[in-house]
Every structure is written in structure tokens, then in C-alpha cells.
Amino acid sequence: MSSKIFQNVITQMKNSIDRTIGVIDDKGFVIASSDLSLIGNRLDSFSKLSIPDAEVVYFEAGRSFRALPYEGRTFEYVAFVDGDDAISGTLCTMAAVAFNESKLSFDEKHNKAAFIKNIISDNILPGDVYVRAKELHFTTDAPRCVILVRQLDKQDIAAVELISRLFPDRQNDFVISVNDRDIVIVKLLSTADNVNEAVKLAGVIETRISEELGITTNIGVSTVAEHLRELADKYKEAQVAIEVGNIFEADKSIIKYDSLGLGRIIYQLPTRLCEMFLNEVFKKNPIDTLDEDTLDTIDRFFENNLNVSETSRKLYVHRNTLVYRLEKIKKLTGLDLREFDHAIVFKVALMVKMYLDSLSR
């Protein structure tokens, strides 16, 4: 397909240039040229070892060569122009730019993965999503979920290839490298209410990356997108899942956005409002006056649904000892955790404190 793109550019340029221009692949074979007789032949004057980089024109055996910009260790295509003078070098540079721009434009228009990346990155207007999807024969209203994999202790580009092998259906599932540490998977779901399918896949991804690459990950799972245009919002959900999960559910490595609950609301509150809330709740003494043992007792009390007998059993203390501790907390804070309303206020306050502490780290 690239040869047709390059040949179209050459057709538009050849009447304005008085010398042969063309494109060769990395083996030196001509794939497009203003001299049609050259197509399919190898240029003997081409030497792969002579290509310095994509920013330099080099001259060899009466021709000018310039590699098209490329990613990775080697190039794919090289523009050439007959002649080894300054004008030929300039024409070769212009041709390389024109070839590359046409190829990028075609890839953006006809490459599904690039299309998906533009959607989640908010690089496409909502009104254009339907038009592009139609051009690419893309089903717009199928249920999809966004899984965000964040590499923590170290990063390895091999993680992208590893994850890609887990999603062989390249027409419906897309693995996209966002940056050095983040990898996004847009997964087509069997049904709109089957987000657990994505959670199971997240577990497989976590295990494989840990076992094969020795990398620790956090994985955020969005809610279901009913339409392609919702994918940008779902990508943000997956990001929020990781960020909020790190604050309130640090013991979990896979976090669903719809399981964040109250933490998601607190995360969106202004810092000043959070500070005012803590000052209002803890009028008698600040929350910092509570020691670690007391805070552990409170956590256990919440974990056991405010049940004094069950909590004392889990803490291996006498029931009266726990009651004494709860009375001490009431005296310090003015809140009796045995009363449901007071317990709710205290639980929210603890989460607000966790959020503020995370901002200072």
C-alpha cells in the first residue's frame, strides 16, 4: 500500500522536477519512481550502511538519498533523486518530507489502532469519530472497556509485545503504548454488562508481566463504553481508578473505577474544602493526636461493621477493653463510633486525611 501512496505523490511532483525521483525500501529495491522502468529493480548505487539518519542527505554514485523519518533501529524507506549537487539534495529533502506526510496521513486515516489512540487522547473531534469509523468499517456502538496497565518499579518496552500476544484479534482489541510506563488496552466485550471479563484479563496481564518481566503493575479498569466516542472518558476513568486506588486501596493492584465509591468523590474535592471539613469534625483535638494503636482499633471496628464483640475477638482483647478504648476515642474527638452517624463522619474524615496526606507525598 505504501508504494501506491508514494507513487501518487510522485505523479503530482514529476512535472515540476526535471530529474528522476523515487523511493526504495530497506533492501534497495525501487517501489515507486517517476521512471516506471526502475520499479522492482534494485539500485546498485544504494548502500544501506551509508544511511546516516533521517535528517541527512547523502550522495552516492550520482544520486541523492535521504531516509524517511523512522522509529526503532532501522529505516523502512529512502527517497532518492538523480544528481549529487546541492539542488538534488534540496529536492531529495523536499520529496522525503512529502512522502512521509502522505504516509502519515494515510496511516492516520486507515489504521484502526491510530484511530483508537486519537480517540482516547482527545485528538479527534466527536463529530469526526463517526465519519472515520465508517471509513475504517468500525462498529461504533459495540461494548468496550479500557484497561490501563501502569508499570511501577521499572519499565520495559517488551511489556507492549507481551500484552499484544494476549490480544491476537487486532481488528477488535487494541494495545496502545501511551508513554514509557503506561499501556492501554481497548477490549471489545461479549456483552455490555460483562466488565468482569476485563477484570479477569487484567489479572492475567498482571501475572504474565510479573512472571516474565519481573515488573510490578497497577491496573485500572473502566466502566463499559457503549460507543466509540466514550472511550476518551473511559480512559480517564482507568487513570482515576489507579490514582484513587493508590490512596484508598493501596493493597489492591487491580482497581475497577465503579468500585471506588466514596474515595472517588473525595478525590474530586478542593483541598481547602477538605481541610475545613477536618477542622470542623475534630474541633476538640486534631486527628493527628490519635496514635497508631488507636487508629488500628478504629480500622478493625469498621471492618467488623461496628460490632463490639466481633472486633474484640479479632483484636484478642476483652470486650470491656475495647469499650474503654472507644470511650477514650469519644473523649478525644467527641465522636462515639458505636453510633452509626458518628461512625460515618469519622470514616469520611479518615479518608479525607488519607487524601490530604497523599498530596504531600
N, C-alpha and C positions, 0 to 999 in steps of 0.2 A: 504493500500500500504506500510506503514511503516513496518508492520510485515514481509513482503517479503524481504524488504531491510535488516532488522536485521537478518533474518534467513539466507540470503546469506552470511553475514559476519560470522555468527556462523559456517556455513558449512565449511568455509575456515579456521576457527580457531580451531575447535574441535579436530582435530588430533594432535594439538600441546599443548593442555591443558588437564590435567588429572583429571579434575573435571567439574561438570555441570555448564554451563554458560547460561545466558538468559536475556530477557528484559521483564519487567512488565509495565503496564500502571499505571495511577494515582489512579486506584481503587485496584491495587494489582493483577490483572489478568495477567497470563503469555501469551504474544503474540508471543514470539519466544524463542526457547530453544534448547540446544544440546540434552536434554532429551525430545523427542517428546511427551511423555505421560503427561508432565506437561502443554502443551499448552492448553489454555482455562480454566485452573484451577486457583483458587486464592491461593496465598501463605499466609498461616495463619500467618507466621512469619513477614509479612510486615506490618509496621505501618506508615501511611502517616505522622503522626505527628513527627516521628523520623527523617525525612529527613531534615538535617540542611541547606545545599545549594549544588550547583553543583560542589563545589571544595573539598568536604569532603566525605570520605568513612566512612560508619558507619556499625557496626556489630550487628546482632540480630539473635538469635536462630540458630546459626551455619551457617549463611550466611553473605556475604559482599554485601553491597548495595551502589550504587553511582548514583545520578540523572544526566541525560544528561543535558548539558547547556540549559538554557531556558530563555525566555523573559517574563516579566509580573510577576504576583503574585504567580504563581504555576508552577510546572513542568508537563511535559507530559509523560515522560518515565524514568525508572530507570533500570540500568544494575545490574545484580546480579551474584554472583559466590558462589558455595558451599564452605564453610570453613570460619573461622573467625580469621585466622592467618595473619601474615604480607604478605606472598606470595599471599594469596587470595585477600587481599586488593590491592596489586600491579596489579594483574591480572584483578581485577574489574575496576581499573582506566584505564588500557590499553583497556579493552573492551568498556568502556564508550566512550573513545576517538574515537575508531574505528567505533562504532555505529553512533556517532554524525557526523563524517566526511562523512560517507556513506550517511546519511540522507541529509546533506547539499548539497552534490554533486548531489544527485537525485533531490532535490528541485530546485537547480540552473538549472539543465538540463530540467526539466519537468514543472516548474512553470512559466507561462507566465508573471506574474507580476514581478517576479525576473529578467526575461529576459529583459523586458522593462526597469527596473531600471538600469540594467547593460549597456544598450544602451545609455540612457540619461546621465549616469555617465562616459561614455567613458571607461568602464571596459571590453569591448569586442572588439576584432579586427574586422574591417569592413568585412574582408573575412569570419569571423565565423558567421556573422549575418544571412546570407542566410542558412547556414547549420543548425543552431539552430532553425531558423524559420520553416524549413522543418520538423525537429523532432517534433516541437510543433504544426504542422499543422496551421501555422500562415500565413495569407495573407500578403505578403511583400509590394506590391505596391498599397495599398488602401490609400486614402487621410486621413491624420490625422493632428490634431492640438494639440499643447501643451499649457495648461493653467497653469500658476504659481500663486498660492494663497499665499500671504505673510501676516502673522498675525503681526500687528503693536504694539498696546498698551499693549497687553498681549497675551500669548499663552495658548492653551488648546488642549490636545490630543483628546478631544471629537470632534474637528473640522474634523478630518480624518473620523470618523464614520459618522458624519453628511453629509459630501460631498459624501461618498461612497453610502449613501442611494439615492442620486440623480442620481447615475450611476449604475443601477442594472445589466446591461449587463457586467458581469465580464469577458467575453471571448473577448470582443472588446474594452471596455473602462476600463482604469486603473487609480486608485487613489493611489498615492505613497507618503508616508511621507519621505521627504528628510532630514529634520532636525527639531529642535523644532518649528521653525516658518514657514517653507516653505512646501507646499503641492503641488504636481504636478499631473495634470490630463492629460492623453493622450487620446484624444477623437477621435473616428472614425467619420468622416464626411460623410454626404449623397452624396455630390459632392465635387470636388476639388476646386470649386470657392465659396463655401458656408462657408467662415470663419466667417460670421456674425452669423451663428448658434452657434459658440463657444462664441462669444461676448454676445449673449443673455443668454447663460448658465452661463457666468461669472457674469452677473447681478443677476441671481437667487442665485448663490452661495454667493455673497456679501450680499444680503438681508437676506438670511437664517442665515448666521453666525452672522450677526449683531443682528437680532431679537432673535435668540435662545441662543447665547453665549455672546452677548454684546461685540463682538470683531470687531475692525476696520481693514480693509484689503486693500492692494493694489494688483491688479490682472493684470498680464501681459499675453497677448495673442500673440502667434507666428503666422507666416505665415504658409501656408499648407505644410506638408511634403508629398511628393509623394511616398516615400519609407521608410521603417523602418530605414535604415542606416542614414537617415537625421534627426532623432529625437534628436540626441545629439546637432546638430546645432540649431534646433528649441527650445530646452530647453534654450540654450544660448540667443536666441532671446527674449524669455519671460523674462529672467533675465534683459537683456538690456532695455527692454520696461519699466520695473519697475524703474530701476536706472535712465534712461534718463527722464522718465516721472516725477519723483520726482524733477528733476531740472527745466525742462522747462514747465511742465504741472501739477504743484502741486495741482491744483484744481480738477484734474481728479483722480478717484480711479481705473478705468479700462482703460488700455492703450494697444493699438494694436501696434505691432512692426512696421508695414508698415505705420503707421500714424505719426511716429516720425519726419520724414522729415529732416530738416537741423540740428535739435538737435542731431540726431544720428551721423552725420558727425563730428560735433564739439566735441562730447563726445570721439571720437577716436583720436583727435589731441593731440600732445605732449603739455604739459603745457608751455614750453618755447616758442613754436611757437604761442600759444595764447597770451602770454604776449607781444611778439614782434608785433603782429597784432594790439593790443590795443594801443601800443605806437606809431605806425605808423598812425593809424586813428586819434587819439586825440593828435596831435602834439602841438596844441595851449594850451589846458588845458586838464587835465585828466578827465575821465568820472565821477569821484567822485565829481567834482565841481558842478555837476547838482543836484539841490535839489529835494525833493520828489514831490513837486507840478509840477516841470518841467518834471520829468520822467513820472508822471501820464498823463500830457498833451501829451507827445510823444506816450505813450501806446494807448491813445484814438485816436490819429491821425492815428496810424497804424490800429487800429480796424475798423476805418471808411474809410479804403482804400485811405488815403491821401486826403480826401475830406474836404476842409476847412469849407464849410458851414455846412455840416452834423456834423462835430466834434464840432464846436462852439455851435450848437444846443444841442448836448448831454452834453456838459460841462456847458450849461446855461450861456454862455458868448457872448458878441458881437463879430461879425466876425473880426472887427479890433483889438480887444483884442487878439484874437488867432493869428492873423498875427503878432502882436507885439511880442508875445511870441516866435513864430517861428523865427523871425528876431534875437531875443536875443540868441536863441539856435545856429543860424548860426554864430553869432559873437563869441560865446564861443568856438564852436567846428570847425568852418569852413565848416560845412555841412548844406546845405539847404534841409530840409526834404520835401519840395514841389517838388524837383527834384527826379525822380524815382531812378536814380543811387545812389545818395547820401542817399536816404531812405534805399535802400538795404544794403549799407555799414553800416549804423547806426544800422539797425535791427540785422545784424550779430554781430556787436560789442556788442550790449546789451546781446545777447545770450552767447557770449564768456565770458562776465563779469559774468553772472549768473553761468556759468560752473566753472569758477575760484573761485567764492565765495563759491560754494558747496564743493570744495576740502578743503577749510579752516575751514569748519564747523566740 
